[in-house]
Amino acid sequence: MFTSISAFCNAGFALQSDSLVGYQTNPGVLHVVSGLIIFGGLGPAVLLAAPRLVRGGYMSLHARLSWVTAAVLLVLPALFIAGAEWGNALAGLSTADRVHNAWFQSVTLRTAGFNSIDLAALNPATVLMMILMMFIGGGPGSTAGGIKTTTAAILFLAVIAAVRGQEHAEAFGRRIPTGTVYRAVAITTVGGLVAFVAAVGVLLTQAMPPLVALFEVVSALGTVGLTTGGTSLLDEVGKVLIIICMFMGRVGPLTLFLLLNEARASAGPGLPEENVPVG
């Protein structure tokens, strides 16, 4: 019961000191927990739209982007973990168990914070990938943290539109408002700056490798809770910094979103427009 609620709420708390490492050869447990994490990380609105997805009926752009982005961010990291850790952190397991654990770790790394393998044994490339996934987080309106999957999707679509020379980002036959793209850029930029400043603060006060410090900070900001061993190296100052990161990760994005959605007067009608070189 405890683990089930922890998984659905993307809390990541386990009664075992080694999280779910003891169940790494029990695919039933891994996949049940994975399913609960996915449902909790999608959000109620997206889950309620699932029947329409199956029937082929109308579905909002929000729901479509959430489902597609979640699928991509589950499959690709799972393949990456399997490929990078097959003879490393996954070594010693059977072929089937390696696949099960690669999938489970892909599901949990963006939101929940469970682990079924030794994260301290991961390749640096895998750690970097996990940092990116934790920064993205789960779906808007869900129990997960991060900048949210739809934010990452909108940024990706905006890049595609820019490469194609289009004026607006598009997805599934819908045009994404420019204001929404601005909000996605603002949320991502602020999140990145906060992560950078927090990581610098940890490096200045703690004796740990840069990659470990960045992992700890992003894990806290994304309210994930994973660690590669850096948490045990923190002193009182380091713990306070990580606590602040966790608080900002939970409250910060919501506060910023509310501020960005407040009705504000325009800068003024009829202002002249001028292009500025970028890139």
NUGUGU-928242 format. One line per 3 residues: number of its first residue (from 1); their letters; for each residue y, x, z of C-alpha. Coordinates in Angstrom, 2 decimals. Example, Ala and Ser with C-alpha at 12.3 -4.5 7.8 and 13.67 -1.06 7.14 Angstrom:
// NUGUGU-928242
1	as	-4.50,12.30,7.80 | -1.06,13.67,7.14
***
This chain:
// NUGUGU-928242
1	mft	0.00,0.00,0.00 | 2.45,2.76,0.98 | 1.82,4.77,-2.18
4	sis	2.00,1.67,-4.40 | 5.41,0.63,-3.08 | 6.62,4.22,-3.18
7	afc	5.54,4.46,-6.82 | 7.09,1.16,-7.95 | 10.37,1.97,-6.18
10	nag	10.26,5.48,-7.67 | 10.59,6.91,-4.16 | 7.90,9.56,-4.53
13	fal	6.91,9.61,-0.87 | 3.23,10.26,-0.18 | 1.32,10.29,3.08
16	qsd	-0.43,13.49,2.03 | 1.30,16.85,2.50 | 0.31,17.92,-1.02
19	slv	1.49,14.66,-2.66 | -1.28,13.47,-5.03 | -2.89,16.85,-5.74
22	gyq	-5.97,15.63,-3.91 | -6.39,12.90,-6.53 | -6.06,15.11,-9.59
25	tnp	-9.71,14.45,-10.48 | -9.40,10.69,-9.87 | -7.95,9.22,-13.08
28	gvl	-8.05,5.68,-11.68 | -5.52,6.53,-8.97 | -3.36,8.58,-11.33
31	hvv	-3.09,5.84,-13.94 | -2.49,3.01,-11.47 | 0.33,5.00,-9.86
34	sgl	1.62,5.92,-13.34 | 1.78,2.26,-14.33 | 3.72,1.33,-11.20
37	iif	6.16,4.19,-11.79 | 6.75,3.13,-15.40 | 7.37,-0.51,-14.44
40	ggl	9.76,0.50,-11.66 | 11.58,2.94,-13.92 | 12.17,0.42,-16.71
43	gpa	14.03,-2.18,-14.67 | 13.55,-5.96,-14.30 | 15.56,-6.96,-17.38
46	vll	13.51,-4.73,-19.66 | 10.21,-5.83,-18.13 | 11.08,-9.50,-18.61
49	aap	11.71,-8.79,-22.29 | 8.16,-7.46,-22.79 | 6.66,-10.82,-23.90
52	rlv	9.25,-11.07,-26.67 | 8.33,-7.55,-27.76 | 4.67,-8.59,-28.08
55	rgg	5.48,-11.82,-29.93 | 7.98,-10.13,-32.22 | 10.82,-12.38,-31.07
58	yms	14.47,-11.52,-30.47 | 15.07,-8.67,-28.08 | 18.40,-7.23,-26.99
61	lha	19.39,-3.76,-28.12 | 19.30,-2.67,-24.49 | 15.66,-3.69,-24.13
64	rls	14.63,-2.17,-27.46 | 16.33,1.14,-26.72 | 14.82,1.20,-23.24
67	wvt	11.26,0.63,-24.46 | 11.47,3.08,-27.37 | 13.23,5.80,-25.40
70	aav	10.84,5.44,-22.48 | 7.86,5.78,-24.82 | 9.29,8.91,-26.43
73	llv	10.15,10.45,-23.06 | 6.64,9.80,-21.80 | 4.61,11.02,-24.77
76	lpa	6.56,14.15,-25.73 | 6.69,15.69,-22.23 | 3.00,14.91,-21.75
79	lfi	2.17,16.82,-24.93 | 4.47,19.65,-23.85 | 2.89,19.93,-20.40
82	aga	-0.61,19.82,-21.85 | 0.20,22.53,-24.39 | 2.17,24.82,-22.07
85	ewg	-0.01,24.45,-18.96 | -3.48,24.02,-20.46 | -4.57,27.49,-19.35
88	nal	-2.08,27.79,-16.51 | -1.32,25.04,-13.96 | -4.01,22.80,-15.48
91	agl	-6.64,25.55,-15.52 | -9.74,24.81,-13.51 | -9.77,21.13,-14.43
94	sta	-12.05,19.50,-16.98 | -10.63,18.65,-20.40 | -10.31,14.98,-19.50
97	drv	-8.65,15.74,-16.16 | -6.17,18.07,-17.86 | -5.13,15.23,-20.15
100	hna	-4.90,12.76,-17.25 | -2.77,15.12,-15.16 | -0.49,16.07,-18.05
103	wfq	0.19,12.36,-18.60 | 0.69,11.67,-14.90 | 3.11,14.55,-14.47
106	svt	5.05,13.38,-17.53 | 5.37,9.89,-16.02 | 6.46,11.04,-12.59
109	lrt	8.80,13.91,-13.45 | 11.78,11.79,-14.55 | 11.90,9.41,-11.64
112	agf	9.23,9.24,-8.95 | 8.65,12.73,-7.59 | 4.88,12.70,-7.14
115	nsi	2.89,15.69,-8.31 | -0.81,16.15,-8.98 | -0.61,19.84,-9.93
118	dla	0.94,22.91,-8.31 | 4.53,22.95,-9.57 | 5.07,26.49,-8.31
121	aln	2.54,27.68,-10.90 | 4.37,26.16,-13.89 | 5.66,28.21,-16.81
124	pat	9.47,28.66,-16.87 | 9.57,26.74,-20.16 | 7.88,23.77,-18.50
127	vlm	10.31,23.95,-15.59 | 13.27,23.85,-18.01 | 11.80,20.83,-19.78
130	mil	11.30,19.09,-16.44 | 14.92,19.78,-15.47 | 16.08,18.04,-18.64
133	mmf	13.81,15.05,-18.02 | 14.96,14.72,-14.40 | 18.58,14.81,-15.58
136	igg	17.89,11.91,-17.96 | 16.07,9.84,-15.35 | 14.95,6.23,-15.81
139	gpg	16.32,3.01,-17.24 | 19.60,1.32,-16.27 | 19.15,-1.31,-13.60
142	sta	15.93,0.31,-12.42 | 15.10,2.10,-9.19 | 15.34,5.49,-10.91
145	ggi	18.19,7.99,-10.94 | 19.60,10.28,-13.61 | 22.08,9.51,-16.38
148	ktt	19.61,6.86,-17.64 | 17.44,6.70,-20.74 | 19.79,4.49,-22.74
151	taa	22.63,6.95,-22.14 | 20.53,9.75,-23.63 | 19.50,7.50,-26.53
154	ilf	23.11,6.58,-27.32 | 24.13,10.24,-27.32 | 21.27,11.05,-29.69
157	lav	22.23,8.18,-32.00 | 25.87,9.31,-31.92 | 24.81,12.79,-33.03
160	iaa	22.74,11.30,-35.86 | 25.73,9.19,-36.93 | 28.01,12.25,-36.90
163	vrg	25.55,14.27,-39.00 | 25.32,11.43,-41.52 | 29.10,11.01,-41.62
166	qeh	28.98,7.49,-40.20 | 31.85,5.98,-38.22 | 29.61,4.27,-35.68
169	aea	26.24,4.87,-34.05 | 23.60,2.35,-35.08 | 20.18,1.28,-33.85
172	fgr	17.79,-1.51,-34.89 | 20.34,-3.09,-37.20 | 23.05,-3.16,-34.54
175	rip	26.27,-1.17,-34.26 | 26.91,0.46,-30.89 | 30.53,-0.01,-29.74
178	tgt	32.63,3.15,-29.60 | 33.51,2.39,-25.98 | 29.82,2.49,-25.06
181	vyr	29.49,5.91,-26.69 | 32.54,7.10,-24.73 | 30.96,5.93,-21.48
184	ava	27.71,7.70,-22.33 | 29.60,10.92,-23.02 | 31.59,10.57,-19.79
187	itt	28.53,9.91,-17.62 | 26.62,12.83,-19.15 | 29.55,15.22,-18.93
190	vgg	30.33,14.38,-15.31 | 26.65,14.62,-14.41 | 26.35,18.00,-16.09
193	lva	29.47,19.33,-14.37 | 28.28,18.15,-10.96 | 24.88,19.79,-11.54
196	fva	26.57,23.04,-12.59 | 28.90,23.15,-9.59 | 26.09,22.26,-7.18
199	avg	23.78,24.90,-8.66 | 26.51,27.54,-8.33 | 27.02,26.47,-4.71
202	vll	23.31,26.82,-3.97 | 23.14,30.23,-5.65 | 26.14,31.48,-3.67
205	tqa	24.68,30.42,-0.33 | 20.91,30.70,-0.82 | 18.56,33.50,-1.79
208	mpp	16.56,31.95,-4.61 | 16.10,32.46,-8.37 | 18.57,30.60,-10.62
211	lva	15.89,28.45,-12.25 | 14.55,27.37,-8.86 | 18.06,26.52,-7.65
214	lfe	18.83,24.48,-10.76 | 15.53,22.62,-10.41 | 16.30,21.73,-6.79
217	vvs	19.81,20.52,-7.63 | 18.84,18.38,-10.62 | 15.85,16.97,-8.75
220	alg	18.23,15.90,-5.97 | 20.89,14.51,-8.32 | 18.23,12.57,-10.21
223	tvg	16.80,11.33,-6.89 | 13.41,12.59,-8.07 | 12.28,14.70,-5.15
226	ltt	10.15,17.26,-6.97 | 10.29,20.90,-5.90 | 8.86,24.16,-7.16
229	ggt	9.04,25.62,-3.67 | 12.78,26.05,-3.33 | 13.20,23.38,-0.65
232	sll	11.38,25.50,1.93 | 13.80,28.37,1.23 | 16.91,26.37,2.09
235	dev	18.86,27.06,5.27 | 21.15,24.52,6.96 | 23.92,25.01,4.39
238	gkv	21.50,24.64,1.51 | 20.03,21.48,2.97 | 23.50,19.96,3.33
241	lii	24.25,20.78,-0.32 | 21.03,19.13,-1.46 | 21.72,16.08,0.72
244	icm	25.15,15.75,-0.89 | 23.50,15.99,-4.31 | 21.06,13.23,-3.43
247	fmg	23.87,10.98,-2.20 | 25.97,11.65,-5.30 | 22.97,11.09,-7.53
250	rvg	22.39,7.65,-6.05 | 26.00,6.51,-5.65 | 27.86,8.62,-8.20
253	plt	26.58,7.15,-11.50 | 27.00,3.58,-10.25 | 30.55,4.24,-9.05
256	lfl	31.47,5.98,-12.30 | 29.96,3.14,-14.33 | 32.00,0.57,-12.43
259	lln	35.19,2.59,-12.90 | 34.55,2.96,-16.61 | 33.95,-0.77,-17.00
262	ear	37.14,-1.90,-15.29 | 39.57,-3.65,-17.60 | 42.45,-1.30,-18.25
265	asa	45.58,-1.57,-20.33 | 45.47,0.29,-23.62 | 47.46,3.49,-24.04
268	gpg	49.84,1.62,-26.33 | 49.69,-0.15,-29.69 | 50.45,1.56,-32.93
271	lpe	49.99,5.14,-31.76 | 49.65,7.61,-34.65 | 46.15,8.92,-35.31
274	env	45.45,12.58,-36.03 | 42.19,14.45,-36.52 | 41.37,17.49,-34.38
277	pvg	38.89,20.13,-35.65 | 35.72,20.35,-33.56 | 32.64,22.54,-33.75
***
